[in-house]
């Protein structure tokens, strides 16, 4: 698979825009991102508090921009643990319902080829992974806000409930190169099996570029 010419990978020599809510988010205009956002009840608070304390201690000794080795260590220590906890199926897992996953799918697709280009996504019972090439004129937090606002309203109305559906923050990772891109595509594809899901529990979508990855 050869990435298209319009695809931009992380460049450590360019300016990095750093924003944060509970987590830092490192952005470059028009870059390619691995994004995870999750339901508000998807992870137990006690587990997250312990993880946040460990992460803050680690960051004191690893200021951005991270080297490839530091980034790999960060994701091994923290992101991989969160992914495993999500796959364990904590919380209400309302996205097991195909109609509710359809709401998320519609929102992801709505601004495809306008604000971003979708490469792949997988909608799991309590979280969503997406791989996107962001349009240079759009900020990642604005895209996430749009996805969450519309889907939360429609899903809460469908369920007849009120309150926070999505966790306010999200996880993102700048794609470094073609190998990283291929690994993320494979991760999305394998994630439902890793979480022991049956076909009716998840939705996987891949662009033609992603389908070309063996």
C-alpha positions as YAML, in Angstrom:
chain: A
units: angstrom
residues:
- id: 1
  name: UNK
  ca: [0.00, 0.00, 0.00]
- id: 2
  name: UNK
  ca: [1.37, 3.40, -1.00]
- id: 3
  name: UNK
  ca: [-0.17, 6.32, 0.95]
- id: 4
  name: UNK
  ca: [-1.66, 9.02, -1.32]
- id: 5
  name: UNK
  ca: [0.36, 12.17, -1.93]
- id: 6
  name: UNK
  ca: [-2.10, 14.29, 0.09]
- id: 7
  name: UNK
  ca: [-1.44, 12.27, 3.25]
- id: 8
  name: UNK
  ca: [0.81, 14.00, 5.76]
- id: 9
  name: UNK
  ca: [2.65, 12.23, 8.55]
- id: 10
  name: UNK
  ca: [4.00, 13.67, 11.79]
- id: 11
  name: UNK
  ca: [7.05, 15.89, 11.26]
- id: 12
  name: UNK
  ca: [9.11, 16.44, 14.44]
- id: 13
  name: UNK
  ca: [10.82, 19.44, 12.81]
- id: 14
  name: UNK
  ca: [7.57, 21.37, 12.25]
- id: 15
  name: UNK
  ca: [5.65, 23.36, 14.86]
- id: 16
  name: UNK
  ca: [3.40, 21.29, 17.12]
- id: 17
  name: UNK
  ca: [0.18, 22.74, 18.50]
- id: 18
  name: UNK
  ca: [-0.39, 21.35, 22.00]
- id: 19
  name: UNK
  ca: [-3.80, 21.59, 23.63]
- id: 20
  name: UNK
  ca: [-5.10, 19.78, 26.66]
- id: 21
  name: UNK
  ca: [-8.20, 18.96, 28.63]
- id: 22
  name: UNK
  ca: [-7.29, 16.09, 30.90]
- id: 23
  name: UNK
  ca: [-4.89, 14.80, 28.25]
- id: 24
  name: UNK
  ca: [-2.39, 16.61, 26.00]
- id: 25
  name: UNK
  ca: [-3.20, 16.65, 22.27]
- id: 26
  name: UNK
  ca: [-0.38, 17.28, 19.79]
- id: 27
  name: UNK
  ca: [-1.48, 18.60, 16.42]
- id: 28
  name: UNK
  ca: [-0.03, 19.59, 13.06]
- id: 29
  name: UNK
  ca: [-2.21, 21.03, 10.25]
- id: 30
  name: UNK
  ca: [-3.44, 18.43, 7.79]
- id: 31
  name: UNK
  ca: [-1.83, 15.51, 9.61]
- id: 32
  name: UNK
  ca: [-3.10, 11.94, 9.93]
- id: 33
  name: UNK
  ca: [-4.50, 10.84, 13.30]
- id: 34
  name: UNK
  ca: [-5.43, 7.70, 15.22]
- id: 35
  name: UNK
  ca: [-8.32, 8.85, 17.43]
- id: 36
  name: UNK
  ca: [-10.19, 7.09, 20.23]
- id: 37
  name: UNK
  ca: [-13.24, 8.46, 21.99]
- id: 38
  name: UNK
  ca: [-15.34, 6.58, 24.51]
- id: 39
  name: UNK
  ca: [-18.57, 6.47, 26.43]
- id: 40
  name: UNK
  ca: [-18.65, 8.35, 29.74]
- id: 41
  name: UNK
  ca: [-19.14, 5.19, 31.82]
- id: 42
  name: UNK
  ca: [-16.66, 3.02, 29.89]
- id: 43
  name: UNK
  ca: [-13.80, 3.07, 32.44]
- id: 44
  name: UNK
  ca: [-13.96, 2.89, 36.26]
- id: 45
  name: UNK
  ca: [-12.87, 6.16, 37.90]
- id: 46
  name: UNK
  ca: [-10.52, 4.47, 40.37]
- id: 47
  name: UNK
  ca: [-8.52, 2.82, 37.59]
- id: 48
  name: UNK
  ca: [-8.23, 6.12, 35.74]
- id: 49
  name: UNK
  ca: [-7.07, 8.08, 38.78]
- id: 50
  name: UNK
  ca: [-4.20, 5.65, 39.32]
- id: 51
  name: UNK
  ca: [-3.29, 5.76, 35.63]
- id: 52
  name: UNK
  ca: [-3.37, 9.59, 35.55]
- id: 53
  name: UNK
  ca: [-0.98, 9.78, 38.50]
- id: 54
  name: UNK
  ca: [1.48, 7.45, 36.82]
- id: 55
  name: UNK
  ca: [1.18, 9.34, 33.52]
- id: 56
  name: UNK
  ca: [1.88, 12.73, 35.10]
- id: 57
  name: UNK
  ca: [5.00, 11.41, 36.79]
- id: 58
  name: UNK
  ca: [6.21, 9.99, 33.48]
- id: 59
  name: UNK
  ca: [5.57, 13.27, 31.61]
- id: 60
  name: UNK
  ca: [7.72, 15.25, 34.02]
- id: 61
  name: UNK
  ca: [10.73, 13.42, 32.62]
- id: 62
  name: UNK
  ca: [9.57, 13.28, 28.97]
- id: 63
  name: UNK
  ca: [8.64, 16.75, 27.63]
- id: 64
  name: UNK
  ca: [7.27, 17.00, 24.07]
- id: 65
  name: UNK
  ca: [8.03, 16.48, 21.31]
- id: 66
  name: UNK
  ca: [8.63, 12.85, 22.11]
- id: 67
  name: UNK
  ca: [11.23, 10.76, 20.34]
- id: 68
  name: UNK
  ca: [9.90, 7.64, 18.58]
- id: 69
  name: UNK
  ca: [11.33, 5.58, 21.47]
- id: 70
  name: UNK
  ca: [9.63, 7.72, 24.12]
- id: 71
  name: UNK
  ca: [6.34, 7.66, 22.24]
- id: 72
  name: UNK
  ca: [6.48, 3.86, 21.98]
- id: 73
  name: UNK
  ca: [7.13, 3.66, 25.72]
- id: 74
  name: UNK
  ca: [4.26, 6.04, 26.49]
- id: 75
  name: UNK
  ca: [1.76, 4.01, 24.50]
- id: 76
  name: UNK
  ca: [3.04, 0.73, 25.92]
- id: 77
  name: UNK
  ca: [2.68, 2.02, 29.49]
- id: 78
  name: UNK
  ca: [-0.58, 3.93, 29.15]
- id: 79
  name: UNK
  ca: [-2.51, 3.76, 25.88]
- id: 80
  name: UNK
  ca: [-2.29, -0.02, 25.64]
- id: 81
  name: UNK
  ca: [-3.66, -0.39, 29.16]
- id: 82
  name: UNK
  ca: [-6.60, 1.89, 28.41]
- id: 83
  name: UNK
  ca: [-7.33, -0.02, 25.20]
- id: 84
  name: UNK
  ca: [-7.39, -3.27, 27.12]
- id: 85
  name: UNK
  ca: [-9.71, -1.86, 29.78]
- id: 86
  name: UNK
  ca: [-12.06, -0.62, 27.05]
- id: 87
  name: UNK
  ca: [-12.03, -4.02, 25.39]
- id: 88
  name: UNK
  ca: [-12.94, -5.62, 28.72]
- id: 89
  name: UNK
  ca: [-16.41, -4.11, 28.23]
- id: 90
  name: UNK
  ca: [-16.96, -1.88, 31.26]
- id: 91
  name: UNK
  ca: [-20.07, 0.29, 31.47]
- id: 92
  name: UNK
  ca: [-23.43, 0.14, 29.72]
- id: 93
  name: UNK
  ca: [-21.94, -0.65, 26.27]
- id: 94
  name: UNK
  ca: [-24.98, 0.78, 24.48]
- id: 95
  name: UNK
  ca: [-23.10, 0.70, 21.18]
- id: 96
  name: UNK
  ca: [-23.65, -3.03, 21.01]
- id: 97
  name: UNK
  ca: [-26.97, -1.98, 19.47]
- id: 98
  name: UNK
  ca: [-26.63, -1.72, 15.70]
- id: 99
  name: UNK
  ca: [-29.11, 1.18, 15.46]
- id: 100
  name: UNK
  ca: [-26.98, 3.28, 17.83]
- id: 101
  name: UNK
  ca: [-23.78, 2.38, 15.99]
- id: 102
  name: UNK
  ca: [-25.59, 3.56, 12.87]
- id: 103
  name: UNK
  ca: [-25.97, 7.01, 14.44]
- id: 104
  name: UNK
  ca: [-22.21, 7.16, 15.05]
- id: 105
  name: UNK
  ca: [-21.46, 5.87, 11.55]
- id: 106
  name: UNK
  ca: [-23.67, 8.56, 9.98]
- id: 107
  name: UNK
  ca: [-21.89, 11.28, 11.96]
- id: 108
  name: UNK
  ca: [-18.41, 10.05, 11.05]
- id: 109
  name: UNK
  ca: [-19.31, 9.89, 7.37]
- id: 110
  name: UNK
  ca: [-21.15, 13.23, 7.22]
- id: 111
  name: UNK
  ca: [-18.10, 15.50, 6.73]
- id: 112
  name: UNK
  ca: [-15.91, 12.92, 5.00]
- id: 113
  name: UNK
  ca: [-14.00, 14.60, 2.13]
- id: 114
  name: UNK
  ca: [-14.84, 18.03, 3.58]
- id: 115
  name: UNK
  ca: [-13.32, 18.43, 7.05]
- id: 116
  name: UNK
  ca: [-11.29, 15.22, 6.95]
- id: 117
  name: UNK
  ca: [-10.74, 12.04, 4.97]
- id: 118
  name: UNK
  ca: [-11.75, 8.84, 6.70]
- id: 119
  name: UNK
  ca: [-9.34, 5.96, 6.23]
- id: 120
  name: UNK
  ca: [-10.89, 3.48, 8.66]
- id: 121
  name: UNK
  ca: [-12.98, 3.25, 11.82]
- id: 122
  name: UNK
  ca: [-14.31, 0.62, 14.16]
- id: 123
  name: UNK
  ca: [-17.28, 1.24, 16.46]
- id: 124
  name: UNK
  ca: [-16.99, -0.95, 19.54]
- id: 125
  name: UNK
  ca: [-19.58, -1.45, 22.34]
- id: 126
  name: UNK
  ca: [-18.22, 1.38, 24.51]
- id: 127
  name: UNK
  ca: [-15.73, 3.29, 22.33]
- id: 128
  name: UNK
  ca: [-14.79, 4.29, 18.80]
- id: 129
  name: UNK
  ca: [-11.45, 4.19, 16.97]
- id: 130
  name: UNK
  ca: [-11.04, 6.36, 13.86]
- id: 131
  name: UNK
  ca: [-8.15, 6.93, 11.45]
- id: 132
  name: UNK
  ca: [-8.46, 10.25, 9.63]
- id: 133
  name: UNK
  ca: [-6.49, 12.71, 7.51]
- id: 134
  name: UNK
  ca: [-7.52, 16.11, 8.85]
- id: 135
  name: UNK
  ca: [-8.17, 19.04, 6.52]
- id: 136
  name: UNK
  ca: [-5.57, 21.77, 7.20]
- id: 137
  name: UNK
  ca: [-8.31, 24.31, 8.00]
- id: 138
  name: UNK
  ca: [-9.90, 22.17, 10.73]
- id: 139
  name: UNK
  ca: [-8.81, 21.55, 14.31]
- id: 140
  name: UNK
  ca: [-9.08, 18.10, 15.76]
- id: 141
  name: UNK
  ca: [-11.05, 19.21, 18.83]
- id: 142
  name: UNK
  ca: [-13.67, 20.87, 16.59]
- id: 143
  name: UNK
  ca: [-14.15, 17.66, 14.62]
- id: 144
  name: UNK
  ca: [-14.50, 15.62, 17.82]
- id: 145
  name: UNK
  ca: [-16.97, 18.14, 19.26]
- id: 146
  name: UNK
  ca: [-19.16, 17.84, 16.17]
- id: 147
  name: UNK
  ca: [-19.12, 14.03, 16.26]
- id: 148
  name: UNK
  ca: [-19.96, 13.87, 19.95]
- id: 149
  name: UNK
  ca: [-22.60, 16.60, 20.07]
- id: 150
  name: UNK
  ca: [-24.79, 15.18, 17.33]
- id: 151
  name: UNK
  ca: [-24.47, 11.52, 18.29]
- id: 152
  name: UNK
  ca: [-25.03, 12.11, 22.01]
- id: 153
  name: UNK
  ca: [-28.25, 14.00, 21.36]
- id: 154
  name: UNK
  ca: [-29.69, 11.42, 18.98]
- id: 155
  name: UNK
  ca: [-28.62, 8.42, 21.07]
- id: 156
  name: UNK
  ca: [-29.95, 9.84, 24.35]
- id: 157
  name: UNK
  ca: [-33.26, 10.62, 22.65]
- id: 158
  name: UNK
  ca: [-33.42, 7.10, 21.22]
- id: 159
  name: UNK
  ca: [-32.72, 5.55, 24.63]
- id: 160
  name: UNK
  ca: [-35.03, 7.96, 26.45]
- id: 161
  name: UNK
  ca: [-32.29, 9.05, 28.85]
- id: 162
  name: UNK
  ca: [-30.47, 12.25, 29.77]
- id: 163
  name: UNK
  ca: [-26.93, 13.04, 30.83]
- id: 164
  name: UNK
  ca: [-23.42, 12.74, 29.49]
- id: 165
  name: UNK
  ca: [-23.05, 10.04, 26.86]
- id: 166
  name: UNK
  ca: [-19.42, 10.56, 25.76]
- id: 167
  name: UNK
  ca: [-16.41, 11.24, 27.95]
- id: 168
  name: UNK
  ca: [-15.36, 14.86, 27.34]
- id: 169
  name: UNK
  ca: [-11.76, 14.05, 26.46]
- id: 170
  name: UNK
  ca: [-10.34, 11.76, 23.79]
- id: 171
  name: UNK
  ca: [-7.10, 10.02, 22.87]
- id: 172
  name: UNK
  ca: [-5.19, 10.88, 19.70]
- id: 173
  name: UNK
  ca: [-1.90, 9.93, 18.14]
- id: 174
  name: UNK
  ca: [-0.16, 11.48, 15.15]
- id: 175
  name: UNK
  ca: [0.69, 8.88, 12.51]
- id: 176
  name: UNK
  ca: [4.46, 8.89, 11.99]
- id: 177
  name: UNK
  ca: [4.95, 6.97, 8.75]
- id: 178
  name: UNK
  ca: [3.58, 4.31, 6.43]
- id: 179
  name: UNK
  ca: [4.46, 1.45, 8.76]
- id: 180
  name: UNK
  ca: [2.63, 3.13, 11.63]
- id: 181
  name: UNK
  ca: [-0.38, 3.68, 9.35]
- id: 182
  name: UNK
  ca: [-0.49, 0.02, 8.34]
- id: 183
  name: UNK
  ca: [-0.20, -1.13, 11.95]
- id: 184
  name: UNK
  ca: [-3.15, 1.04, 12.98]
- id: 185
  name: UNK
  ca: [-5.30, -0.28, 10.15]
- id: 186
  name: UNK
  ca: [-4.49, -3.84, 11.19]
- id: 187
  name: UNK
  ca: [-5.22, -2.97, 14.83]
- id: 188
  name: UNK
  ca: [-8.72, -1.73, 13.94]
- id: 189
  name: UNK
  ca: [-9.36, -4.88, 11.93]
- id: 190
  name: UNK
  ca: [-8.25, -7.19, 14.75]
- id: 191
  name: UNK
  ca: [-9.73, -5.24, 17.65]
- id: 192
  name: UNK
  ca: [-13.18, -6.94, 17.66]
- id: 193
  name: UNK
  ca: [-11.59, -10.39, 17.76]
- id: 194
  name: UNK
  ca: [-9.23, -9.30, 20.53]
- id: 195
  name: UNK
  ca: [-12.26, -8.11, 22.53]
- id: 196
  name: UNK
  ca: [-14.10, -11.41, 21.85]
- id: 197
  name: UNK
  ca: [-16.96, -9.71, 20.02]
- id: 198
  name: UNK
  ca: [-19.41, -11.33, 17.65]
- id: 199
  name: UNK
  ca: [-20.23, -9.67, 14.33]
- id: 200
  name: UNK
  ca: [-23.42, -8.02, 15.59]
- id: 201
  name: UNK
  ca: [-21.52, -6.20, 18.38]
- id: 202
  name: UNK
  ca: [-19.33, -3.90, 16.26]
- id: 203
  name: UNK
  ca: [-19.06, -1.99, 12.98]
- id: 204
  name: UNK
  ca: [-15.81, -1.91, 10.99]
- id: 205
  name: UNK
  ca: [-15.42, 0.35, 7.95]
- id: 206
  name: UNK
  ca: [-12.38, 0.63, 5.70]
- id: 207
  name: UNK
  ca: [-11.55, 2.89, 2.78]
- id: 208
  name: UNK
  ca: [-10.13, 1.36, -0.37]
- id: 209
  name: UNK
  ca: [-6.67, 2.39, 0.83]
- id: 210
  name: UNK
  ca: [-7.17, 0.57, 4.14]
- id: 211
  name: UNK
  ca: [-8.55, -2.53, 2.41]
- id: 212
  name: UNK
  ca: [-5.30, -2.78, 0.45]
- id: 213
  name: UNK
  ca: [-3.39, -3.44, 3.68]
- id: 214
  name: UNK
  ca: [-2.79, -7.19, 4.08]
...
